[in-house]
Structures are given as C-alpha cells and as structure tokens.
Amino acid sequence: MVPPFSSENQPDSASAITGRIHSYETCGTVDGPGLRFVVFTQGCPLRCQYCHNPDSCDFDGGEVVTVDEIMTEILKYRSYLSRGGVTVSGGEPTLQPEFVTELLRRCQAEGLHTVLDTSGYVKPAVVRPLLAHVDLVLLDIKSFDPETYRTVTRVPLAPTLALARYLSDIQKPTWIRFVLVPDLTDAPANIEGLADFIASLTNVEQVEVLPFHQMGAHKWEQLGYDYKLKDTLPPSSQLLQDTINRFRQRGLTVVDDSPTLD
C-alpha cells in the first residue's frame, strides 16, 4: 500500500515537509518513559479488531501539518518533557517516513528523547533512515500465531517479525507490546511462542502485557462500524497473571500496569 505522503510529493525545504496527523496528546504517560508529547499520525494498513482509534485508519482523514507546526506545539511543553520526550504513534507512523524522520530528527536536535510506536508492518529498508533518529521503539506484536494475527489485523505477521529481528540486529532499544484478548490472543501456545521469540532477541528492554478493554467501543458505534468484540470481557486477573508468568519464565521483564492498548 502506498503511503499518502511520499518523497516525490514533498517540498525541497525540510522544515516544510508535511504529514497528516490524527491528533496529539500533550502529557502522555503510557507511550514511553516519563511525560511525553504524543503525535498520533493518520492512516493505518491494519484493521485491528480492538483498535481504540478507528478514526485514525483512513488515509484521507486527519489534518495536514508541517514539521515546523508540530515542533512549535512540542516546544511549548519542553519544560515538562525533560525526563520524557516525544512519541510518534498512530495510525501507523512508518507510512509517512519522510515526515516522521524529519520530525524526530528535529526533536533530537532539541535534546528530546524520541520514541516510535509501530505495528512493524513495514520493510526494514523503508524504516532504516527513520530509525537513525529513534531512541526507543515500541513494537506491537498482536499475536505470534500467523492465522490469529491475520484475524486480529487483516494483514500478515511476517513483516512485524522481520522488523523485530532487524531491531535486534542493530541493537535498537525496544519495548514489545502484546494485547491480551480473551478467546482471541490468549491461547497458551500463542503466548509461549511469542515469549520464546522475544527471548531470542537481544535488544528488548521490557514486555508490556496490555489487558483488553472496551474504551474504544463507542468510537466504532459512532462511525457505524461493526465492533466484533462488543461482548468480550477484559481478561481475568488469573489469565493476566498466567500470561505474565509465561513471559517471565523466559527471563523477560514484564510490565502490566498500562491502561491503554494499540
């Protein structure tokens, strides 16, 4: 799928590079370390069953902005970001590589810590220049079983695993995120397979187990979309703990207190 903004359509001036964003959050606490300015880009090739921002999927939605315009907003909050930084999430940020690369380059030039939150549905060659300006990657792996992954997202798993291996090869600090959905992603073999895969990587600082919730259901209703998980309950405390233990048994550091999912 072709990104909505490609290099051939961009102006010569780096500061005038445009991107399409969904929204931003000024003091986020769950998308990387510390307080963060979070930019949510517009457009996503995945169609996750539990997406809490389904209005960010359409490539033609959102607002077109320049890097300068976003930097002006970010720097208003600079004093709050000294122990945090800037996170670019989505949607899927890697669909707008030139825009996101320049934005993160500018953030690093201002001494701000940078985070890329991605599904990994991108070729490593496309994202390589962008990663040069990323201090930490949040990589969402929705499932390790390919059939379950396609059921959840409507796209194949292989690109995400390829990016995970590449991040390990270049030793890019990474946090892995996994959303635990009862009767969808909670099969023991699925979780154990993912745990074994993550344990084979050498760059993963922690795993975030994110319990499924219904916080995005109202958006699906407002948009007239069929929300297939409307009758799905959050995982029980026992299921959550069993899942965490499966990761910890591989020697992985697990965080389970984040209230949001991607």
DRENPA-3360 file (N, C-alpha, C; in nm, 2 decimals, always signed):
BEGIN
1 = MVPPFSSE = +0.08/-0.12/+0.00/+0.00/+0.00/+0.00/+0.09/+0.12/+0.00 ~ +0.06/+0.22/-0.09/+0.14/+0.34/-0.10/+0.10/+0.44/+0.01 ~ +0.20/+0.49/+0.08/+0.18/+0.59/+0.18/+0.11/+0.72/+0.12 ~ +0.03/+0.79/+0.20/-0.04/+0.91/+0.15/+0.06/+1.02/+0.12 ~ +0.18/+1.02/+0.18/+0.28/+1.12/+0.16/+0.41/+1.06/+0.12 ~ +0.45/+1.08/+0.00/+0.58/+1.02/-0.05/+0.68/+1.13/-0.08 ~ +0.81/+1.09/-0.09/+0.91/+1.19/-0.10/+0.90/+1.27/-0.23 ~ +0.84/+1.21/-0.34/+0.83/+1.28/-0.46/+0.73/+1.40/-0.46;
9 = NQPDSASA = +0.64/+1.39/-0.35/+0.54/+1.50/-0.34/+0.58/+1.61/-0.24 ~ +0.70/+1.60/-0.18/+0.74/+1.69/-0.07/+0.82/+1.80/-0.13 ~ +0.81/+1.92/-0.06/+0.88/+2.04/-0.10/+1.03/+2.02/-0.07 ~ +1.11/+2.11/-0.12/+1.26/+2.09/-0.10/+1.30/+2.12/+0.04 ~ +1.24/+2.22/+0.11/+1.27/+2.26/+0.24/+1.23/+2.16/+0.34 ~ +1.32/+2.10/+0.42/+1.29/+2.00/+0.52/+1.19/+2.05/+0.62 ~ +1.20/+2.18/+0.66/+1.11/+2.23/+0.76/+0.96/+2.24/+0.71 ~ +0.95/+2.24/+0.57/+0.81/+2.25/+0.51/+0.75/+2.11/+0.48;
17 = ITGRIHSY = +0.82/+2.00/+0.51/+0.77/+1.87/+0.49/+0.64/+1.86/+0.56 ~ +0.54/+1.81/+0.49/+0.41/+1.79/+0.55/+0.37/+1.65/+0.58 ~ +0.29/+1.63/+0.68/+0.24/+1.50/+0.72/+0.09/+1.51/+0.76 ~ +0.03/+1.40/+0.77/-0.12/+1.40/+0.81/-0.13/+1.34/+0.95 ~ -0.18/+1.42/+1.04/-0.19/+1.37/+1.18/-0.34/+1.35/+1.22 ~ -0.36/+1.26/+1.31/-0.49/+1.24/+1.37/-0.52/+1.34/+1.49 ~ -0.42/+1.35/+1.58/-0.43/+1.43/+1.70/-0.30/+1.43/+1.77 ~ -0.29/+1.50/+1.88/-0.17/+1.48/+1.97/-0.21/+1.49/+2.12;
25 = ETCGTVDG = -0.13/+1.44/+2.20/-0.15/+1.44/+2.35/-0.04/+1.51/+2.41 ~ -0.06/+1.60/+2.50/+0.05/+1.69/+2.55/+0.12/+1.63/+2.66 ~ +0.06/+1.55/+2.74/+0.13/+1.50/+2.86/+0.10/+1.35/+2.88 ~ +0.14/+1.27/+2.78/+0.11/+1.13/+2.79/+0.21/+1.06/+2.88 ~ +0.16/+0.95/+2.94/+0.24/+0.88/+3.05/+0.25/+0.73/+3.02 ~ +0.20/+0.68/+2.90/+0.20/+0.54/+2.88/+0.26/+0.50/+2.75 ~ +0.32/+0.60/+2.67/+0.38/+0.57/+2.54/+0.53/+0.60/+2.54 ~ +0.59/+0.54/+2.64/+0.74/+0.56/+2.66/+0.77/+0.61/+2.79;
33 = PGLRFVVF = +0.89/+0.63/+2.83/+0.93/+0.67/+2.96/+0.90/+0.82/+2.99 ~ +0.86/+0.85/+3.11/+0.83/+0.99/+3.15/+0.71/+1.05/+3.09 ~ +0.70/+1.18/+3.11/+0.59/+1.26/+3.04/+0.63/+1.28/+2.90 ~ +0.53/+1.26/+2.81/+0.56/+1.26/+2.66/+0.46/+1.34/+2.59 ~ +0.51/+1.41/+2.48/+0.42/+1.47/+2.38/+0.40/+1.36/+2.28 ~ +0.28/+1.32/+2.26/+0.25/+1.21/+2.17/+0.18/+1.26/+2.04 ~ +0.24/+1.23/+1.93/+0.18/+1.27/+1.80/+0.12/+1.14/+1.74 ~ -0.01/+1.15/+1.71/-0.08/+1.04/+1.65/-0.10/+1.06/+1.50;
41 = TQGCPLRC = -0.03/+0.99/+1.42/-0.04/+1.01/+1.28/-0.16/+0.95/+1.22 ~ -0.20/+0.99/+1.10/-0.32/+0.94/+1.04/-0.29/+0.84/+0.93 ~ -0.37/+0.74/+0.93/-0.35/+0.63/+0.83/-0.29/+0.51/+0.88 ~ -0.35/+0.39/+0.86/-0.30/+0.26/+0.91/-0.34/+0.15/+0.81 ~ -0.25/+0.06/+0.78/-0.29/-0.05/+0.69/-0.35/-0.17/+0.77 ~ -0.34/-0.17/+0.90/-0.40/-0.27/+0.98/-0.55/-0.23/+1.01 ~ -0.63/-0.33/+1.04/-0.77/-0.31/+1.08/-0.79/-0.40/+1.21 ~ -0.73/-0.36/+1.32/-0.73/-0.44/+1.44/-0.87/-0.44/+1.50;
49 = QYCHNPDS = -0.91/-0.56/+1.54/-1.05/-0.58/+1.59/-1.07/-0.49/+1.72 ~ -0.96/-0.46/+1.79/-0.98/-0.39/+1.92/-0.92/-0.24/+1.91 ~ -0.90/-0.19/+1.78/-0.85/-0.06/+1.77/-0.93/+0.04/+1.85 ~ -0.86/+0.12/+1.93/-0.93/+0.23/+2.01/-0.93/+0.36/+1.94 ~ -0.87/+0.37/+1.82/-0.88/+0.49/+1.74/-0.91/+0.45/+1.59 ~ -1.03/+0.39/+1.57/-1.06/+0.35/+1.43/-1.07/+0.47/+1.33 ~ -1.09/+0.59/+1.39/-1.10/+0.70/+1.30/-0.96/+0.75/+1.25 ~ -0.86/+0.69/+1.30/-0.72/+0.72/+1.25/-0.68/+0.63/+1.14;
57 = CDFDGGEV = -0.76/+0.53/+1.10/-0.72/+0.44/+1.00/-0.73/+0.49/+0.85 ~ -0.82/+0.58/+0.83/-0.84/+0.63/+0.69/-0.73/+0.73/+0.65 ~ -0.67/+0.70/+0.54/-0.55/+0.78/+0.49/-0.59/+0.93/+0.46 ~ -0.72/+0.95/+0.43/-0.77/+1.08/+0.39/-0.82/+1.16/+0.51 ~ -0.82/+1.11/+0.63/-0.87/+1.18/+0.74/-0.76/+1.27/+0.80 ~ -0.79/+1.32/+0.92/-0.69/+1.40/+1.00/-0.67/+1.54/+0.94 ~ -0.55/+1.59/+0.98/-0.51/+1.73/+0.94/-0.37/+1.73/+0.89 ~ -0.35/+1.80/+0.78/-0.22/+1.82/+0.72/-0.14/+1.93/+0.79;
65 = VTVDEIMT = -0.02/+1.89/+0.84/+0.06/+1.99/+0.91/+0.20/+1.98/+0.86 ~ +0.28/+2.09/+0.89/+0.42/+2.09/+0.86/+0.50/+2.04/+0.98 ~ +0.62/+2.00/+0.96/+0.71/+1.97/+1.08/+0.72/+2.09/+1.17 ~ +0.74/+2.21/+1.11/+0.75/+2.34/+1.19/+0.63/+2.36/+1.28 ~ +0.51/+2.33/+1.22/+0.39/+2.35/+1.30/+0.39/+2.26/+1.42 ~ +0.42/+2.13/+1.40/+0.43/+2.04/+1.51/+0.53/+2.07/+1.61 ~ +0.65/+2.11/+1.57/+0.76/+2.15/+1.66/+0.72/+2.27/+1.74 ~ +0.65/+2.36/+1.69/+0.60/+2.48/+1.76/+0.52/+2.43/+1.88;
73 = EILKYRSY = +0.43/+2.34/+1.86/+0.35/+2.28/+1.97/+0.43/+2.21/+2.07 ~ +0.52/+2.12/+2.02/+0.60/+2.04/+2.11/+0.68/+2.13/+2.20 ~ +0.75/+2.23/+2.15/+0.84/+2.32/+2.23/+0.76/+2.40/+2.33 ~ +0.63/+2.42/+2.32/+0.55/+2.48/+2.42/+0.56/+2.41/+2.56 ~ +0.58/+2.27/+2.54/+0.58/+2.19/+2.66/+0.72/+2.13/+2.70 ~ +0.82/+2.20/+2.64/+0.96/+2.14/+2.66/+0.99/+2.13/+2.81 ~ +0.96/+2.22/+2.89/+0.99/+2.21/+3.03/+0.94/+2.09/+3.10 ~ +0.82/+2.04/+3.05/+0.76/+1.92/+3.11/+0.82/+1.79/+3.05;
81 = LSRGGVTV = +0.90/+1.80/+2.94/+0.95/+1.68/+2.87/+1.09/+1.65/+2.90 ~ +1.15/+1.71/+3.00/+1.29/+1.69/+3.02/+1.33/+1.55/+3.07 ~ +1.23/+1.49/+3.14/+1.25/+1.35/+3.18/+1.17/+1.25/+3.09 ~ +1.11/+1.30/+2.99/+1.03/+1.22/+2.90/+1.07/+1.25/+2.76 ~ +0.98/+1.30/+2.67/+1.02/+1.32/+2.53/+0.90/+1.32/+2.44 ~ +0.93/+1.28/+2.32/+0.83/+1.29/+2.21/+0.81/+1.14/+2.16 ~ +0.68/+1.10/+2.15/+0.65/+0.97/+2.09/+0.56/+1.00/+1.96 ~ +0.60/+0.93/+1.86/+0.51/+0.93/+1.74/+0.44/+0.80/+1.72;
89 = SGGEPTLQ = +0.31/+0.80/+1.73/+0.23/+0.68/+1.73/+0.13/+0.69/+1.61 ~ +0.02/+0.62/+1.62/-0.07/+0.63/+1.50/-0.21/+0.58/+1.54 ~ -0.28/+0.54/+1.43/-0.23/+0.51/+1.30/-0.10/+0.43/+1.29 ~ -0.03/+0.44/+1.18/+0.10/+0.38/+1.16/+0.20/+0.48/+1.11 ~ +0.29/+0.53/+1.19/+0.38/+0.63/+1.16/+0.47/+0.60/+1.04 ~ +0.51/+0.47/+1.02/+0.60/+0.44/+0.91/+0.54/+0.46/+0.77 ~ +0.41/+0.48/+0.76/+0.35/+0.51/+0.63/+0.39/+0.65/+0.59 ~ +0.44/+0.73/+0.67/+0.48/+0.87/+0.64/+0.63/+0.89/+0.68;
97 = PEFVTELL = +0.72/+0.81/+0.62/+0.86/+0.81/+0.67/+0.94/+0.94/+0.66 ~ +0.92/+1.02/+0.55/+0.99/+1.14/+0.54/+0.95/+1.24/+0.65 ~ +0.82/+1.25/+0.67/+0.76/+1.34/+0.77/+0.81/+1.30/+0.91 ~ +0.79/+1.17/+0.94/+0.83/+1.13/+1.08/+0.98/+1.14/+1.10 ~ +1.06/+1.10/+1.00/+1.20/+1.11/+1.01/+1.25/+1.26/+1.04 ~ +1.19/+1.35/+0.97/+1.23/+1.49/+0.99/+1.18/+1.54/+1.13 ~ +1.06/+1.50/+1.17/+1.01/+1.54/+1.30/+1.10/+1.49/+1.41 ~ +1.14/+1.36/+1.40/+1.22/+1.30/+1.51/+1.36/+1.36/+1.51;
105 = RRCQAEGL = +1.41/+1.39/+1.39/+1.54/+1.45/+1.38/+1.54/+1.59/+1.45 ~ +1.44/+1.66/+1.43/+1.43/+1.79/+1.49/+1.41/+1.78/+1.64 ~ +1.34/+1.68/+1.68/+1.32/+1.66/+1.83/+1.46/+1.62/+1.89 ~ +1.53/+1.54/+1.83/+1.67/+1.50/+1.88/+1.76/+1.62/+1.89 ~ +1.75/+1.71/+1.78/+1.83/+1.83/+1.78/+1.80/+1.92/+1.89 ~ +1.68/+1.91/+1.95/+1.64/+1.99/+2.06/+1.67/+1.92/+2.19 ~ +1.73/+1.81/+2.19/+1.77/+1.73/+2.31/+1.66/+1.65/+2.36 ~ +1.55/+1.62/+2.29/+1.44/+1.55/+2.33/+1.45/+1.40/+2.30;
113 = HTVLDTSG = +1.41/+1.31/+2.40/+1.41/+1.17/+2.38/+1.30/+1.14/+2.28 ~ +1.33/+1.04/+2.18/+1.23/+1.01/+2.08/+1.19/+0.86/+2.09 ~ +1.06/+0.84/+2.06/+1.00/+0.71/+2.06/+0.92/+0.69/+1.94 ~ +0.93/+0.57/+1.87/+0.85/+0.53/+1.76/+0.76/+0.42/+1.81 ~ +0.63/+0.44/+1.80/+0.53/+0.33/+1.83/+0.48/+0.28/+1.70 ~ +0.50/+0.15/+1.67/+0.47/+0.09/+1.54/+0.42/-0.05/+1.55 ~ +0.34/-0.09/+1.45/+0.29/-0.22/+1.44/+0.40/-0.31/+1.37 ~ +0.50/-0.25/+1.31/+0.61/-0.32/+1.24/+0.57/-0.37/+1.10;
121 = YVKPAVVR = +0.46/-0.32/+1.05/+0.41/-0.36/+0.92/+0.48/-0.27/+0.82 ~ +0.61/-0.29/+0.80/+0.69/-0.21/+0.71/+0.82/-0.28/+0.68 ~ +0.88/-0.26/+0.57/+1.01/-0.32/+0.53/+1.12/-0.25/+0.61 ~ +1.22/-0.32/+0.66/+1.33/-0.26/+0.73/+1.40/-0.15/+0.65 ~ +1.41/-0.18/+0.52/+1.48/-0.08/+0.43/+1.41/+0.06/+0.43 ~ +1.27/+0.05/+0.44/+1.19/+0.18/+0.44/+1.21/+0.25/+0.57 ~ +1.22/+0.18/+0.68/+1.23/+0.25/+0.81/+1.37/+0.28/+0.86 ~ +1.47/+0.23/+0.79/+1.61/+0.24/+0.83/+1.65/+0.39/+0.85;
129 = PLLAHVDL = +1.62/+0.48/+0.76/+1.66/+0.62/+0.79/+1.59/+0.68/+0.91 ~ +1.46/+0.64/+0.92/+1.38/+0.69/+1.04/+1.44/+0.64/+1.17 ~ +1.48/+0.52/+1.17/+1.53/+0.46/+1.30/+1.66/+0.53/+1.35 ~ +1.73/+0.60/+1.26/+1.85/+0.67/+1.30/+1.82/+0.78/+1.39 ~ +1.70/+0.82/+1.40/+1.65/+0.93/+1.49/+1.56/+0.89/+1.60 ~ +1.56/+0.76/+1.62/+1.47/+0.70/+1.72/+1.55/+0.65/+1.84 ~ +1.52/+0.69/+1.96/+1.59/+0.64/+2.08/+1.53/+0.51/+2.13 ~ +1.40/+0.49/+2.11/+1.33/+0.37/+2.16/+1.22/+0.34/+2.07;
137 = VLLDIKSF = +1.20/+0.20/+2.04/+1.09/+0.16/+1.96/+0.99/+0.08/+2.05 ~ +0.86/+0.12/+2.04/+0.75/+0.04/+2.10/+0.70/-0.04/+1.98 ~ +0.72/-0.17/+1.99/+0.68/-0.26/+1.88/+0.56/-0.35/+1.93 ~ +0.45/-0.33/+1.86/+0.33/-0.40/+1.89/+0.32/-0.54/+1.81 ~ +0.33/-0.65/+1.89/+0.31/-0.78/+1.82/+0.18/-0.83/+1.87 ~ +0.08/-0.83/+1.78/-0.06/-0.86/+1.82/-0.08/-1.01/+1.85 ~ +0.00/-1.09/+1.79/-0.01/-1.24/+1.81/+0.12/-1.30/+1.75 ~ +0.15/-1.42/+1.79/+0.26/-1.49/+1.73/+0.21/-1.60/+1.63;
145 = DPETYRTV = +0.09/-1.64/+1.65/+0.03/-1.74/+1.55/-0.02/-1.66/+1.43 ~ +0.03/-1.70/+1.31/+0.00/-1.62/+1.19/-0.15/-1.61/+1.16 ~ -0.22/-1.72/+1.18/-0.37/-1.71/+1.15/-0.44/-1.62/+1.25 ~ -0.40/-1.62/+1.37/-0.46/-1.53/+1.47/-0.42/-1.39/+1.44 ~ -0.30/-1.37/+1.40/-0.25/-1.23/+1.37/-0.34/-1.18/+1.26 ~ -0.36/-1.25/+1.15/-0.44/-1.21/+1.04/-0.58/-1.18/+1.08 ~ -0.64/-1.27/+1.17/-0.77/-1.25/+1.22/-0.78/-1.12/+1.29 ~ -0.68/-1.09/+1.37/-0.68/-0.96/+1.45/-0.67/-0.84/+1.37;
153 = TRVPLAPT = -0.57/-0.85/+1.27/-0.53/-0.73/+1.20/-0.57/-0.72/+1.05 ~ -0.60/-0.83/+0.99/-0.62/-0.84/+0.84/-0.50/-0.83/+0.76 ~ -0.38/-0.84/+0.82/-0.25/-0.83/+0.75/-0.16/-0.95/+0.80 ~ -0.06/-0.99/+0.72/+0.03/-1.09/+0.76/+0.12/-1.05/+0.87 ~ +0.17/-1.15/+0.95/+0.26/-1.13/+1.06/+0.40/-1.11/+1.02 ~ +0.44/-1.18/+0.91/+0.59/-1.18/+0.88/+0.66/-1.05/+0.88 ~ +0.61/-0.94/+0.83/+0.68/-0.81/+0.83/+0.71/-0.77/+0.97 ~ +0.62/-0.79/+1.06/+0.65/-0.75/+1.20/+0.76/-0.83/+1.26;
161 = LALARYLS = +0.76/-0.96/+1.24/+0.87/-1.04/+1.30/+1.01/-1.00/+1.23 ~ +1.00/-0.97/+1.10/+1.12/-0.93/+1.03/+1.18/-0.80/+1.09 ~ +1.09/-0.71/+1.12/+1.14/-0.58/+1.18/+1.19/-0.61/+1.32 ~ +1.13/-0.69/+1.39/+1.18/-0.72/+1.53/+1.32/-0.78/+1.52 ~ +1.34/-0.87/+1.43/+1.48/-0.93/+1.42/+1.58/-0.82/+1.37 ~ +1.54/-0.73/+1.29/+1.62/-0.62/+1.24/+1.66/-0.53/+1.36 ~ +1.56/-0.50/+1.44/+1.59/-0.41/+1.55/+1.69/-0.48/+1.65 ~ +1.68/-0.61/+1.66/+1.77/-0.68/+1.74/+1.91/-0.68/+1.68;
169 = DIQKPTWI = +1.92/-0.69/+1.55/+2.04/-0.70/+1.48/+2.12/-0.56/+1.50 ~ +2.04/-0.45/+1.50/+2.11/-0.32/+1.51/+2.11/-0.27/+1.65 ~ +2.06/-0.36/+1.75/+2.06/-0.32/+1.89/+1.99/-0.19/+1.92 ~ +1.87/-0.18/+1.86/+1.79/-0.06/+1.89/+1.70/-0.10/+2.01 ~ +1.71/-0.02/+2.12/+1.63/-0.04/+2.24/+1.48/-0.05/+2.20 ~ +1.42/-0.16/+2.25/+1.28/-0.19/+2.21/+1.20/-0.24/+2.33 ~ +1.07/-0.19/+2.34/+0.97/-0.25/+2.42/+0.87/-0.32/+2.34 ~ +0.84/-0.44/+2.37/+0.74/-0.52/+2.30/+0.60/-0.50/+2.37;
177 = RFVLVPDL = +0.50/-0.48/+2.29/+0.36/-0.47/+2.35/+0.28/-0.58/+2.29 ~ +0.20/-0.64/+2.38/+0.11/-0.75/+2.35/-0.02/-0.73/+2.42 ~ -0.13/-0.73/+2.34/-0.26/-0.71/+2.39/-0.33/-0.84/+2.42 ~ -0.37/-0.87/+2.54/-0.43/-0.99/+2.58/-0.58/-0.99/+2.57 ~ -0.63/-1.06/+2.47/-0.78/-1.06/+2.44/-0.83/-1.20/+2.47 ~ -0.92/-1.21/+2.56/-0.98/-1.35/+2.59/-1.04/-1.40/+2.46 ~ -1.02/-1.53/+2.44/-1.07/-1.61/+2.33/-1.03/-1.56/+2.19 ~ -0.92/-1.48/+2.19/-0.86/-1.43/+2.07/-0.71/-1.44/+2.06;
185 = TDAPANIE = -0.64/-1.38/+2.16/-0.50/-1.39/+2.16/-0.44/-1.46/+2.28 ~ -0.53/-1.53/+2.36/-0.49/-1.58/+2.49/-0.45/-1.73/+2.49 ~ -0.44/-1.79/+2.37/-0.41/-1.93/+2.37/-0.27/-1.95/+2.42 ~ -0.25/-2.05/+2.51/-0.12/-2.07/+2.57/-0.01/-2.09/+2.47 ~ -0.03/-2.17/+2.36/+0.07/-2.19/+2.26/+0.11/-2.06/+2.19 ~ +0.01/-1.97/+2.17/+0.04/-1.84/+2.11/+0.13/-1.76/+2.20 ~ +0.09/-1.75/+2.32/+0.17/-1.67/+2.42/+0.31/-1.73/+2.44 ~ +0.32/-1.86/+2.45/+0.45/-1.92/+2.47/+0.54/-1.90/+2.34;
193 = GLADFIAS = +0.48/-1.91/+2.23/+0.55/-1.89/+2.10/+0.61/-1.75/+2.10 ~ +0.52/-1.65/+2.13/+0.57/-1.51/+2.14/+0.68/-1.49/+2.24 ~ +0.66/-1.55/+2.36/+0.76/-1.54/+2.46/+0.90/-1.60/+2.42 ~ +0.89/-1.71/+2.35/+1.02/-1.77/+2.30/+1.08/-1.68/+2.20 ~ +1.00/-1.63/+2.11/+1.06/-1.54/+2.01/+1.12/-1.42/+2.07 ~ +1.05/-1.35/+2.16/+1.11/-1.23/+2.22/+1.23/-1.26/+2.30 ~ +1.24/-1.38/+2.36/+1.36/-1.41/+2.44/+1.48/-1.44/+2.35 ~ +1.45/-1.46/+2.22/+1.56/-1.48/+2.12/+1.62/-1.35/+2.08;
201 = LTNVEQVE = +1.56/-1.24/+2.11/+1.61/-1.11/+2.07/+1.70/-1.05/+2.18 ~ +1.79/-0.97/+2.14/+1.89/-0.92/+2.24/+1.88/-0.77/+2.27 ~ +1.77/-0.71/+2.23/+1.76/-0.57/+2.24/+1.63/-0.53/+2.32 ~ +1.55/-0.63/+2.36/+1.42/-0.60/+2.43/+1.44/-0.56/+2.57 ~ +1.40/-0.44/+2.61/+1.42/-0.40/+2.75/+1.30/-0.44/+2.84 ~ +1.18/-0.45/+2.78/+1.07/-0.50/+2.86/+0.96/-0.54/+2.77 ~ +0.86/-0.62/+2.82/+0.74/-0.65/+2.75/+0.62/-0.59/+2.83 ~ +0.53/-0.53/+2.76/+0.41/-0.48/+2.82/+0.29/-0.56/+2.78;
209 = VLPFHQMG = +0.23/-0.63/+2.88/+0.11/-0.70/+2.86/-0.01/-0.61/+2.89 ~ -0.08/-0.58/+2.78/-0.19/-0.49/+2.79/-0.33/-0.56/+2.79 ~ -0.40/-0.55/+2.90/-0.53/-0.62/+2.91/-0.63/-0.55/+2.81 ~ -0.70/-0.63/+2.74/-0.81/-0.58/+2.65/-0.91/-0.50/+2.73 ~ -0.96/-0.39/+2.67/-1.07/-0.31/+2.74/-1.16/-0.26/+2.63 ~ -1.27/-0.20/+2.67/-1.38/-0.16/+2.58/-1.37/-0.01/+2.56 ~ -1.26/+0.06/+2.59/-1.26/+0.20/+2.58/-1.28/+0.26/+2.45 ~ -1.26/+0.19/+2.34/-1.28/+0.24/+2.21/-1.41/+0.20/+2.14;
217 = AHKWEQLG = -1.49/+0.12/+2.21/-1.61/+0.07/+2.15/-1.71/+0.18/+2.10 ~ -1.71/+0.29/+2.18/-1.81/+0.40/+2.14/-1.77/+0.46/+2.01 ~ -1.64/+0.46/+1.98/-1.60/+0.52/+1.85/-1.64/+0.44/+1.73 ~ -1.64/+0.31/+1.75/-1.68/+0.22/+1.65/-1.83/+0.24/+1.62 ~ -1.91/+0.26/+1.73/-2.05/+0.28/+1.72/-2.08/+0.41/+1.65 ~ -2.00/+0.52/+1.69/-2.02/+0.65/+1.62/-1.99/+0.65/+1.48 ~ -1.90/+0.57/+1.43/-1.86/+0.56/+1.29/-1.95/+0.46/+1.21 ~ -2.03/+0.39/+1.29/-2.12/+0.29/+1.22/-2.05/+0.16/+1.18;
225 = YDYKLKDT = -1.94/+0.13/+1.25/-1.86/+0.01/+1.22/-1.91/-0.11/+1.31 ~ -1.89/-0.23/+1.26/-1.93/-0.35/+1.33/-1.82/-0.38/+1.43 ~ -1.84/-0.37/+1.56/-1.74/-0.39/+1.66/-1.76/-0.54/+1.71 ~ -1.67/-0.63/+1.66/-1.69/-0.77/+1.68/-1.66/-0.81/+1.83 ~ -1.60/-0.72/+1.90/-1.56/-0.76/+2.04/-1.65/-0.70/+2.14 ~ -1.77/-0.65/+2.11/-1.85/-0.58/+2.20/-1.90/-0.67/+2.32 ~ -1.89/-0.80/+2.30/-1.93/-0.89/+2.41/-1.81/-0.95/+2.48 ~ -1.69/-0.91/+2.44/-1.57/-0.96/+2.50/-1.54/-0.89/+2.63;
233 = LPPSSQLL = -1.51/-0.96/+2.74/-1.48/-0.90/+2.87/-1.33/-0.89/+2.88 ~ -1.28/-0.80/+2.96/-1.14/-0.79/+2.99/-1.09/-0.93/+3.05 ~ -0.96/-0.96/+3.03/-0.91/-1.08/+3.09/-0.92/-1.08/+3.24 ~ -0.94/-1.20/+3.29/-0.94/-1.21/+3.44/-0.81/-1.19/+3.50 ~ -0.80/-1.16/+3.63/-0.67/-1.14/+3.69/-0.59/-1.27/+3.68 ~ -0.65/-1.38/+3.69/-0.58/-1.51/+3.68/-0.52/-1.53/+3.54 ~ -0.59/-1.50/+3.43/-0.54/-1.51/+3.30/-0.43/-1.41/+3.28 ~ -0.44/-1.29/+3.33/-0.34/-1.19/+3.31/-0.21/-1.24/+3.38;
241 = QDTINRFR = -0.22/-1.29/+3.50/-0.10/-1.33/+3.58/-0.04/-1.45/+3.51 ~ -0.12/-1.54/+3.46/-0.06/-1.66/+3.39/+0.01/-1.62/+3.27 ~ -0.04/-1.52/+3.20/+0.03/-1.47/+3.08/+0.16/-1.40/+3.11 ~ +0.16/-1.32/+3.22/+0.28/-1.25/+3.26/+0.38/-1.36/+3.30 ~ +0.34/-1.46/+3.37/+0.43/-1.56/+3.42/+0.50/-1.63/+3.30 ~ +0.43/-1.66/+3.19/+0.48/-1.72/+3.07/+0.60/-1.64/+3.01 ~ +0.58/-1.51/+3.02/+0.69/-1.43/+2.97/+0.81/-1.43/+3.07 ~ +0.78/-1.41/+3.19/+0.88/-1.40/+3.29/+0.96/-1.53/+3.30;
249 = QRGLTVVD = +0.90/-1.65/+3.27/+0.97/-1.77/+3.28/+1.08/-1.78/+3.17 ~ +1.08/-1.69/+3.07/+1.18/-1.68/+2.97/+1.29/-1.57/+3.01 ~ +1.28/-1.52/+3.13/+1.37/-1.42/+3.18/+1.34/-1.28/+3.13 ~ +1.22/-1.26/+3.08/+1.18/-1.13/+3.03/+1.12/-1.04/+3.14 ~ +1.15/-0.91/+3.13/+1.10/-0.81/+3.22/+0.96/-0.77/+3.17 ~ +0.86/-0.78/+3.25/+0.72/-0.76/+3.21/+0.66/-0.65/+3.29 ~ +0.59/-0.56/+3.21/+0.51/-0.45/+3.27/+0.36/-0.48/+3.24 ~ +0.28/-0.47/+3.33/+0.13/-0.50/+3.30/+0.04/-0.39/+3.36;
257 = DSPTLD = +0.09/-0.27/+3.39/+0.00/-0.17/+3.45/-0.04/-0.06/+3.36 ~ -0.01/-0.07/+3.23/-0.06/+0.03/+3.13/-0.20/+0.02/+3.10 ~ -0.28/+0.13/+3.11/-0.42/+0.12/+3.09/-0.46/+0.13/+2.94 ~ -0.37/+0.15/+2.85/-0.41/+0.17/+2.71/-0.35/+0.06/+2.62 ~ -0.41/+0.04/+2.50/-0.36/-0.05/+2.40/-0.35/+0.01/+2.27 ~ -0.27/-0.06/+2.17/-0.26/-0.01/+2.04/-0.29/-0.12/+1.94;
% end
